[in-house]
Amino acid sequence: MERSLTKTLARKYRITVPQVYQRFRAVLDTEHGPRRGLQVTVDRGGGKKPLVAQWGGISLARDLTPTVLNDDPPKIWSGRRSELVQRLLADTCELCGSQHQVEVHHIRALKDLNPKERKEPPEWVVRMASRRRKTLVVCRACHEGIHYSGSASRQT
């Protein structure tokens, strides 16, 4: 990494790699004492503090202090079900309230809900747009109504 850094700086400043070492070599104060490294300082003027970038100064000695292993790490995921799963488990049509043959209607994108040539959107479009969801849990009859007539009317 140090070689890559020095080559990058040499190319940027149009100098050789040894000249990079001569120009930017510094002794850095670390928690393990002074260490050799590279330091680039850019003066900004106008009373602002200079920008300082340091590389190196890391001790490569092994840390022999004992470590404590945590056998009970925090959970990354919650055990709760997603909103869609909860809506499916309710087993109820979100348009008519029927509990017979519940399915999911899905659209590709929310922008498809608002075509410019449509004047009065059907009920299912209003519900999906207000929830900002691409899915709607509906019964079979309402689902067929959505696909074949453009409106969701329950047929008994």
N, C-alpha and C positions, 0 to 999 in steps of 0.2 A: 504494500500500500504506500509505503514511503517513497519507493522508486516511482510509482505512478504519479504521486503528488509532485515530486521534484521535476519529473518530465513535463507535467502539465504546466507548472510554473515557468519552467525554462522556455517552453513554447510560447506561453503568454507574454513573457517579458523579452523574448528573443535573445536569450542568453544560454549558456551551457549549464548542464546539471551541476558541475562543481561550483560554478558561479552562484547558483541558487543556494547551495550549502553555505558559501561564504557570506552571502547577503542576508539570509534568513535564519542562520543557526543561532540558537539562544539556549540559555540555561533556565529551565522552568521550575518554579517552586511547586512541589507536590506534597501530599501528606506523608510520603515516604522519603522526603528530603529532595535536594536539587537533582534534576534529571535533564539530560540533553534532549533537545527537540528542535522543532522549527516554529518560528513565530513571524507572522506577517502583520504589520501595523499600518493602517491607512488613516492619515490625518484628514479630518473633514473640515476643519476651519470653522469660523463663525461661532466659537465658544462651545462647540459640541465635543463630546468625548470621542477619541479616536476609536475606530473599529479594530479589534484585535482578534486574530485567528491563530490558535495554537494547535500544533500536531505533535504527538509524542508525549514523553514524560510519564508513560505508563510502566509500572514495574511489572516485569514478567516473572517475578518470584512467586512460588506457589503459596497460597494462603493455607496454613496448617491448622487454623483454628477449627474446632469441631462445629459441624453444622447440625441443626435440628431439622429433621424431616417432618413435614406436615402431612399426616396420612388422611386428613379430612379437608381437602381443598374446597373452596367455595364452588357451588354449582354454577355452570355457565348458562344453563337453560332453566327455565321455570317449568314446572310440571303442569301448568295450565294449558288448556286446549286453545287453539286459535279461534278467532271469531267465526270463521266459516264452519269449523267443526261444530261449534256450539249451535250455530244456526241449523246445521243439518241434523244434529241430535234432537233438536226441538221438534222435528218431523211435522212442520206446519208450513203451509203455503203462505208466503209473505204478502200475497195479493188478496186471496179470498179466504184464508184461514183453514182450508181443507187439510186433512191429514191422510189423504189417499194418494199413493204413488208420487211421493215428493222427489223432485229432480232439481238440478242446478242449471240455470240459464247463465251463459257466460258471453261477454263481448270481448273483442280484441283490445280496445282502447276506450278510455272515457270520452275522448273527443268524438267518438262515433255516436254518442248519445245526443248530440246537438247538431244535426245537419241543418244547413242554412235554409233549405227550401221547405222544411216542415213548419207549419204554423202552430198547431196545438199538439204537444207531445202526449202520447198515451200515458196511462198511470204507471206502467212498469218503468218507463224512461224517467219519469219524475222521481220515483222512489230510488232508482239507482243513482241518479245525478245528485239527489239530496244527501245520500249516504257516501257519495264518492267511492262506490264499490263497483267492480266489474262483474260481480256475481249477484244472482238473485235466486233464492230458494223458492221454487214454485211447484204446484201440483202438475200432473201431466196435462190436464185440460188447459190450464193457463199457459203452459209452455207451448202447446200447439197453437193456442191463440196468438202468442207472441210471434211465432215463426210464420204462421200462415195468413193471419189477417192483420198483423201489425198492432193489434190491441189484445189485452188480456181480459177476456170475459169468460167466466166459468159457465160451462155448458153442462147441464145435468140431464 
